[in-house]
Amino acid sequence: MAATRSPRTRRRATGSPLPRPAHTEGPTEAIERAHVAPPKPAARVREHHVTNDFSYVHGDLAAVAAIGAVALAFIVGMSFIV
């Protein structure tokens, strides 16, 4: 059934249905300029670098091990109570 239908084509827009406003300095342009964000300062380009400082890993592993030990102790302790 889909093969019998003709393919749909897009209708091309010929232009805006409304005329463009005349380019005059008026209150609307002052309002538009007021709403424009101020230019951002030039972003500092930081050089990409790979850090070799892995000293934080030991502390993280110790914290994970401590939490795991507490959780395991809680489970074992509750198994005797229940």
N, C-alpha and C positions, 0 to 999 in steps of 0.2 A: 504494500500500500504506500509506503514511503517513497518508493521508486516512481510512482505515477505522478506525484506532486512535483511541481516545478520548484527549484530552489528559491528561497526567499532572498531578495536583494535589499540592501540598505538604501534608504532614501537619503540622498545627499542634501545637506542643508545649504541653501543658497546664501544665507546671511542672517544676521540678527533681525528679528521682526521690528525692533525698536531702533530709531535713529540714534547715532552717537551724539552726545552732548558737545557743544562747541567748546573749544579749549580756551577758556578765559580764567583768569585768576579771580576766584570768588571765595565765598565762605566755605563751600564744600571742599575745595582743595586745601584750605587751611585746616579743616577738620581731618582730612585724610593724612596730612602731614603730621598732625598731632598724634594720630594713632599709629604711626610708623615707629617701630622700635628703634632706639638709638643704635648706631653702629657698635658692634662688639669690638673690644680691643683685640689686637692681633694675638692669636693663640700661640702660645709657646710650643715650639716643636721639640718634643722630648725624644731623645735618642732611645730606641728600643734596646733593652739590655736584658740578659738572662742572669738571674741571680743564682749564685751557688751556695747561698747561706741556707742550710737546711736545719739549723739548730732548733727551730720551732717544732720539728717533727717529733723529737724525743719527748717533749712535754705533751704533745697531743696524744702520742701512743700511751704514755703513762696515764693520762686522763681517761682514755678509752678502756684501758685495762682495769683501772680502779672502778669505773662504772660497771663494767662487765662482772667484776668480782662481787660487787655489792648486789647486782641483780641475781647472779647465780646463788649467792648466799641466801637471799630472800626466797628464791624458789625452793631451795633445799630445805630451808627452815620451815616454810609453809607446808611442805610435803609431810613433815612430821606432825604438824598441828592438825591438818585436815584429814 
